[in-house]
Amino acid sequence: MIIIDLTPYRCPLPLVKVKLALKQLSTGDSIRVVLSDPGSRQDVPRYLKKAGYCHIVEQDNDSILSITVSK
């Protein structure tokens, strides 16, 4: 599994990086995305749902949101 740590970045860069990473995934592959920016913590899950990606929230606390995305 590929882990993408986007905690140093602020919106909208994490969403752009997630979109680019998802384009490179093959069917059956998964990635874990780690976010800290409040805007990105809302935008990325919203995009995943809208685009139809299967995703699971692994960790969600005050500072970190970790999501596993499957294609």
OpenMM code with the backbone's topology and positions (N, CA, C; nanometers):
from openmm import Vec3, app, unit

residues = "MET ILE ILE ILE ASP LEU THR PRO TYR ARG CYS PRO LEU PRO LEU VAL LYS VAL LYS LEU ALA LEU LYS GLN LEU SER THR GLY ASP SER ILE ARG VAL VAL LEU SER ASP PRO GLY SER ARG GLN ASP VAL PRO ARG TYR LEU LYS LYS ALA GLY TYR CYS HIS ILE VAL GLU GLN ASP ASN ASP SER ILE LEU SER ILE THR VAL SER LYS".split()
positions = [
    Vec3(0.0849, -0.1188, 0.0000),
    Vec3(0.0000, 0.0000, 0.0000),
    Vec3(0.0884, 0.1237, 0.0000),
    Vec3(0.0488, 0.2188, -0.0803),
    Vec3(0.1194, 0.3465, -0.0879),
    Vec3(0.0589, 0.4411, 0.0158),
    Vec3(0.1450, 0.5090, 0.0913),
    Vec3(0.0989, 0.6079, 0.1895),
    Vec3(0.1438, 0.7455, 0.1421),
    Vec3(0.0482, 0.8358, 0.1324),
    Vec3(0.0774, 0.9724, 0.0902),
    Vec3(0.0531, 1.0652, 0.2090),
    Vec3(0.1601, 1.1210, 0.2621),
    Vec3(0.1497, 1.2128, 0.3757),
    Vec3(0.1365, 1.3548, 0.3217),
    Vec3(0.0161, 1.4095, 0.3333),
    Vec3(-0.0100, 1.5448, 0.2840),
    Vec3(-0.0268, 1.6446, 0.3981),
    Vec3(0.0188, 1.6083, 0.5168),
    Vec3(0.0022, 1.6957, 0.6333),
    Vec3(0.0755, 1.8296, 0.6210),
    Vec3(0.1874, 1.8392, 0.5479),
    Vec3(0.2524, 1.9707, 0.5386),
    Vec3(0.1803, 2.0679, 0.4450),
    Vec3(0.0869, 2.0197, 0.3653),
    Vec3(0.0259, 2.1022, 0.2607),
    Vec3(-0.1097, 2.1580, 0.3011),
    Vec3(-0.1442, 2.2698, 0.2411),
    Vec3(-0.2722, 2.3366, 0.2660),
    Vec3(-0.3577, 2.3310, 0.1395),
    Vec3(-0.4857, 2.3426, 0.1572),
    Vec3(-0.5840, 2.3384, 0.0506),
    Vec3(-0.5502, 2.4448, -0.0545),
    Vec3(-0.5594, 2.4142, -0.1795),
    Vec3(-0.6173, 2.2968, -0.2458),
    Vec3(-0.5151, 2.1918, -0.2883),
    Vec3(-0.3867, 2.2095, -0.2536),
    Vec3(-0.2822, 2.1175, -0.3007),
    Vec3(-0.3064, 1.9709, -0.2631),
    Vec3(-0.3506, 1.9380, -0.1410),
    Vec3(-0.3757, 1.7962, -0.1104),
    Vec3(-0.4791, 1.7315, -0.2029),
    Vec3(-0.5846, 1.8031, -0.2363),
    Vec3(-0.6857, 1.7473, -0.3255),
    Vec3(-0.6269, 1.7215, -0.4644),
    Vec3(-0.5457, 1.8119, -0.5127),
    Vec3(-0.4814, 1.7950, -0.6434),
    Vec3(-0.3896, 1.6730, -0.6407),
    Vec3(-0.3110, 1.6584, -0.5342),
    Vec3(-0.2194, 1.5447, -0.5233),
    Vec3(-0.2950, 1.4121, -0.5119),
    Vec3(-0.4084, 1.4116, -0.4430),
    Vec3(-0.4901, 1.2906, -0.4323),
    Vec3(-0.5446, 1.2529, -0.5697),
    Vec3(-0.5945, 1.3491, -0.6431),
    Vec3(-0.6484, 1.3223, -0.7772),
    Vec3(-0.5406, 1.2634, -0.8682),
    Vec3(-0.4200, 1.3188, -0.8631),
    Vec3(-0.3102, 1.2686, -0.9453),
    Vec3(-0.2715, 1.1262, -0.9047),
    Vec3(-0.2678, 1.0996, -0.7752),
    Vec3(-0.2326, 0.9652, -0.7272),
    Vec3(-0.3380, 0.8635, -0.7679),
    Vec3(-0.4645, 0.9012, -0.7635),
    Vec3(-0.5720, 0.8087, -0.7987),
    Vec3(-0.5685, 0.7727, -0.9475),
    Vec3(-0.5235, 0.8629, -1.0318),
    Vec3(-0.5132, 0.8345, -1.1747),
    Vec3(-0.4104, 0.7259, -1.2028),
    Vec3(-0.3117, 0.7121, -1.1139),
    Vec3(-0.2048, 0.6147, -1.1338),
    Vec3(-0.2380, 0.4773, -1.0749),
    Vec3(-0.3466, 0.4672, -0.9996),
    Vec3(-0.3830, 0.3404, -0.9376),
    Vec3(-0.4403, 0.2432, -1.0392),
    Vec3(-0.4052, 0.1168, -1.0219),
    Vec3(-0.4670, 0.0108, -1.1010),
    Vec3(-0.5852, -0.0433, -1.0222),
    Vec3(-0.6771, -0.1095, -1.0914),
    Vec3(-0.7925, -0.1683, -1.0250),
    Vec3(-0.7445, -0.2682, -0.9196),
    Vec3(-0.7995, -0.2559, -0.7997),
    Vec3(-0.7615, -0.3438, -0.6892),
    Vec3(-0.6536, -0.2855, -0.5990),
    Vec3(-0.5861, -0.1803, -0.6439),
    Vec3(-0.4839, -0.1157, -0.5620),
    Vec3(-0.5488, -0.0202, -0.4629),
    Vec3(-0.4718, 0.0160, -0.3594),
    Vec3(-0.5224, 0.1129, -0.2624),
    Vec3(-0.4095, 0.2033, -0.2158),
    Vec3(-0.4488, 0.3208, -0.1691),
    Vec3(-0.3539, 0.4164, -0.1122),
    Vec3(-0.4102, 0.4666, 0.0202),
    Vec3(-0.3220, 0.5087, 0.1070),
    Vec3(-0.3639, 0.5737, 0.2309),
    Vec3(-0.3208, 0.7189, 0.2218),
    Vec3(-0.4149, 0.8080, 0.2479),
    Vec3(-0.3916, 0.9522, 0.2419),
    Vec3(-0.4023, 1.0074, 0.3838),
    Vec3(-0.3018, 1.0844, 0.4246),
    Vec3(-0.3006, 1.1446, 0.5581),
    Vec3(-0.3072, 1.2959, 0.5418),
    Vec3(-0.4089, 1.3563, 0.6040),
    Vec3(-0.4354, 1.5001, 0.5905),
    Vec3(-0.4400, 1.5682, 0.7265),
    Vec3(-0.4059, 1.6972, 0.7278),
    Vec3(-0.4196, 1.7744, 0.8521),
    Vec3(-0.4921, 1.9072, 0.8302),
    Vec3(-0.4871, 1.9611, 0.7109),
    Vec3(-0.5505, 2.0895, 0.6807),
    Vec3(-0.7025, 2.0780, 0.6919),
    Vec3(-0.7674, 2.1667, 0.7685),
    Vec3(-0.9133, 2.1569, 0.7873),
    Vec3(-0.9931, 2.1590, 0.6567),
    Vec3(-0.9537, 2.2410, 0.5611),
    Vec3(-1.0245, 2.2454, 0.4336),
    Vec3(-1.0111, 2.1156, 0.3566),
    Vec3(-0.8917, 2.0615, 0.3537),
    Vec3(-0.8664, 1.9361, 0.2830),
    Vec3(-0.9364, 1.8188, 0.3506),
    Vec3(-0.9486, 1.8253, 0.4818),
    Vec3(-1.0160, 1.7176, 0.5558),
    Vec3(-1.1639, 1.7101, 0.5176),
    Vec3(-1.2178, 1.8181, 0.4658),
    Vec3(-1.3562, 1.8173, 0.4178),
    Vec3(-1.3616, 1.7897, 0.2669),
    Vec3(-1.2705, 1.8524, 0.1917),
    Vec3(-1.2746, 1.8447, 0.0456),
    Vec3(-1.2407, 1.7059, -0.0091),
    Vec3(-1.1386, 1.6416, 0.0461),
    Vec3(-1.0950, 1.5131, -0.0086),
    Vec3(-1.2021, 1.4052, 0.0087),
    Vec3(-1.2589, 1.3836, 0.1292),
    Vec3(-1.3653, 1.2828, 0.1398),
    Vec3(-1.4868, 1.3154, 0.0525),
    Vec3(-1.5197, 1.4429, 0.0406),
    Vec3(-1.6323, 1.4844, -0.0435),
    Vec3(-1.6058, 1.4482, -0.1896),
    Vec3(-1.4841, 1.4742, -0.2358),
    Vec3(-1.4475, 1.4385, -0.3728),
    Vec3(-1.4521, 1.2868, -0.3933),
    Vec3(-1.3976, 1.2105, -0.2984),
    Vec3(-1.3955, 1.0645, -0.3118),
    Vec3(-1.5365, 1.0085, -0.3232),
    Vec3(-1.6260, 1.0619, -0.2427),
    Vec3(-1.7649, 1.0151, -0.2474),
    Vec3(-1.8291, 1.0516, -0.3810),
    Vec3(-1.8088, 1.1752, -0.4250),
    Vec3(-1.8683, 1.2225, -0.5495),
    Vec3(-1.8144, 1.1443, -0.6694),
    Vec3(-1.6839, 1.1106, -0.6668),
    Vec3(-1.6213, 1.0401, -0.7787),
    Vec3(-1.6461, 0.8896, -0.7730),
    Vec3(-1.7045, 0.8412, -0.6631),
    Vec3(-1.7402, 0.7003, -0.6541),
    Vec3(-1.6293, 0.6081, -0.6066),
    Vec3(-1.5266, 0.6615, -0.5422),
    Vec3(-1.4193, 0.5776, -0.4896),
    Vec3(-1.4616, 0.5147, -0.3573),
    Vec3(-1.4216, 0.3900, -0.3384),
    Vec3(-1.4454, 0.3222, -0.2112),
    Vec3(-1.3378, 0.3707, -0.1136),
    Vec3(-1.3794, 0.4279, -0.0023),
    Vec3(-1.2810, 0.4770, 0.0938),
    Vec3(-1.3269, 0.4489, 0.2366),
    Vec3(-1.2286, 0.4305, 0.3243),
    Vec3(-1.2529, 0.4013, 0.4655),
    Vec3(-1.1711, 0.4988, 0.5490),
    Vec3(-1.2344, 0.5604, 0.6470),
    Vec3(-1.1633, 0.6494, 0.7390),
    Vec3(-1.0931, 0.5621, 0.8426),
    Vec3(-0.9609, 0.5662, 0.8428),
    Vec3(-0.8808, 0.4858, 0.9357),
    Vec3(-0.8582, 0.5589, 1.0679),
    Vec3(-0.8398, 0.6906, 1.0594),
    Vec3(-0.8138, 0.7706, 1.1789),
    Vec3(-0.8729, 0.9086, 1.1573),
    Vec3(-0.9429, 0.9576, 1.2575),
    Vec3(-1.0006, 1.0918, 1.2496),
    Vec3(-0.9990, 1.1512, 1.3892),
    Vec3(-0.9039, 1.2396, 1.4136),
    Vec3(-0.8982, 1.3085, 1.5418),
    Vec3(-0.8777, 1.4579, 1.5164),
    Vec3(-0.8442, 1.5321, 1.6191),
    Vec3(-0.8319, 1.6778, 1.6056),
    Vec3(-0.7240, 1.7229, 1.5080),
    Vec3(-0.6208, 1.6407, 1.4906),
    Vec3(-0.5085, 1.6862, 1.4072),
    Vec3(-0.4890, 1.6083, 1.2773),
    Vec3(-0.5369, 1.4846, 1.2699),
    Vec3(-0.5088, 1.3992, 1.1545),
    Vec3(-0.6346, 1.3312, 1.1023),
    Vec3(-0.6456, 1.3229, 0.9712),
    Vec3(-0.7462, 1.2408, 0.9049),
    Vec3(-0.6707, 1.1468, 0.8129),
    Vec3(-0.6896, 1.0171, 0.8331),
    Vec3(-0.6247, 0.9150, 0.7514),
    Vec3(-0.7322, 0.8337, 0.6810),
    Vec3(-0.7237, 0.8263, 0.5486),
    Vec3(-0.8238, 0.7600, 0.4666),
    Vec3(-0.7552, 0.6577, 0.3763),
    Vec3(-0.8113, 0.5374, 0.3697),
    Vec3(-0.7651, 0.4381, 0.2738),
    Vec3(-0.8620, 0.4369, 0.1559),
    Vec3(-0.8073, 0.4523, 0.0354),
    Vec3(-0.8865, 0.4619, -0.0863),
    Vec3(-0.8541, 0.3422, -0.1757),
    Vec3(-0.9580, 0.2751, -0.2245),
    Vec3(-0.9401, 0.1623, -0.3156),
    Vec3(-0.9993, 0.1973, -0.4507),
    Vec3(-0.9381, 0.1405, -0.5543),
    Vec3(-0.9897, 0.1635, -0.6888),
    Vec3(-1.0506, 0.0357, -0.7419),
] * unit.nanometer
topology = app.Topology()
chain = topology.addChain("A")
for resn in residues:
    res = topology.addResidue(resn, chain)
    for name in ("N", "CA", "C"):
        topology.addAtom(name, app.Element.getBySymbol(name[0]), res)
